[in-house]
Amino acid sequence: MNMTFKSHPLFSPEYYMTEALKEAQKAFDRDEVPVGAIIVCNKTIIARAHNLTETLHDVTAHAEMQAFTAASDYLGGKYLDECTLFVTLEPCVMCAGAAFWAQLGGLIYAAIDEKRGYSLVGDTLLHPKTQIASGVLASESRKLLQDFFKRKRL
C-alpha cells in the first residue's frame, strides 16, 4: 500500500527518514548496528530510538522496539494505530510482530533487509490496516550499514 503525505517539506517522508538516519548514526557511533527509528503521530515526532542490543546486552533492544515503548509511554496507551514508524532498515520478524500487536498505522522503511526482513515471511505479520511503503532514502541507509560492517571486517 502506498502512503500519502502533505507536500510541505516538514511533513515529507524524506524529512522523517532523515531524522531516523540521525538515530542510525547514533547507533553507528556507539558501535551498534546502525538502525534508527522514529514514530510520528499527527505530524509530530513522538519517539526516537536506535539499536541498543550491544549496550543493553539485550537481543530485543532493536530500534523499533525501543521506539514502540517510547511512543506508548508518550501516548499513555499501547496502540499506535494513529502513528507511523519510520525505520532505516526493514523490520525483522520480531519487530513486525510487535508492530502487529501495537496495531501500527503506518510503516515506512528505507532499505530492504534481504536476510532477516519480515517480508521474507510475508506481509501477514503486520496488522491488516498498517499502510506500508519502502525505499525512502534507501541508498543512504544501505551506505551506513555497509560502512559499519566494512569497519567490523577490518
Residue pairs with C-beta under 8 A, 6 or more apart in sequence:
1 131
1 132
1 133
2 131
2 133
3 13
3 84
3 106
3 108
3 131
3 132
3 133
5 11
5 12
5 13
6 12
6 43
9 15
10 43
11 43
13 86
13 108
13 133
13 136
14 136
14 137
16 38
16 40
16 45
16 84
16 86
16 108
17 86
17 88
17 108
17 110
17 136
17 137
17 141
18 137
19 38
19 45
19 48
19 86
20 36
20 37
20 38
20 86
20 87
20 88
20 110
21 36
21 88
21 110
21 137
21 140
21 141
21 144
22 36
23 36
23 37
23 38
23 48
23 49
23 50
23 63
23 88
24 34
24 35
24 36
24 50
24 63
24 88
24 141
24 144
25 34
25 36
25 144
26 36
26 50
27 33
27 34
27 35
27 36
27 50
27 51
27 52
27 63
28 34
28 144
28 147
28 148
30 50
30 52
30 54
30 55
31 54
32 50
32 51
32 52
32 53
32 54
32 55
33 51
33 53
33 145
33 148
34 50
34 51
34 88
34 144
34 145
34 148
35 50
35 51
35 62
35 63
35 87
35 88
35 89
35 145
36 48
36 49
36 50
36 51
36 63
36 87
36 88
37 47
37 48
37 49
37 50
37 63
37 64
37 66
37 67
37 85
37 86
37 87
37 88
38 45
38 47
38 48
38 49
38 67
38 85
38 86
39 45
39 46
39 47
39 67
39 68
39 70
39 71
39 80
39 83
39 84
39 85
39 86
40 46
40 83
40 84
40 86
41 71
41 75
41 80
41 82
41 83
41 84
42 82
46 70
46 71
46 74
46 75
46 83
47 67
47 68
47 70
47 71
47 74
48 67
48 70
49 63
49 64
49 65
49 66
49 67
49 70
50 63
50 66
51 61
51 62
51 63
51 66
52 58
52 61
52 66
53 59
53 60
53 61
53 62
55 61
60 94
62 91
62 92
62 94
62 95
63 87
63 88
64 85
64 87
64 91
64 95
64 98
64 99
65 94
65 95
65 98
67 85
67 87
68 80
68 85
68 98
68 99
68 102
71 80
71 83
72 78
72 80
72 102
75 83
78 101
78 102
79 102
79 103
80 99
80 102
80 103
80 104
80 105
81 102
81 103
81 104
81 105
81 127
81 129
82 105
83 104
83 105
83 106
84 104
84 105
84 106
84 107
84 108
84 131
85 91
85 99
85 104
85 106
85 107
85 108
86 108
86 109
86 136
87 107
87 108
87 109
87 110
88 109
88 110
88 111
88 137
88 141
88 144
89 109
89 110
89 111
89 113
89 117
89 141
89 145
90 109
90 111
90 112
90 113
90 117
90 118
90 119
90 134
91 99
91 107
91 109
91 113
91 117
91 118
92 113
92 116
92 117
92 118
93 116
93 118
93 121
93 125
95 118
96 118
96 121
96 125
96 126
97 125
99 107
99 126
99 127
99 130
100 125
100 126
100 127
100 130
102 127
103 127
103 129
103 130
104 126
104 127
104 130
105 129
105 130
105 131
106 130
106 131
106 132
106 133
107 126
107 130
107 131
107 132
107 133
108 132
108 133
108 134
108 136
109 133
109 134
109 136
110 134
110 135
110 136
110 137
110 138
110 140
110 141
110 142
111 138
111 141
111 142
111 145
112 119
112 134
112 138
118 125
118 126
123 132
126 132
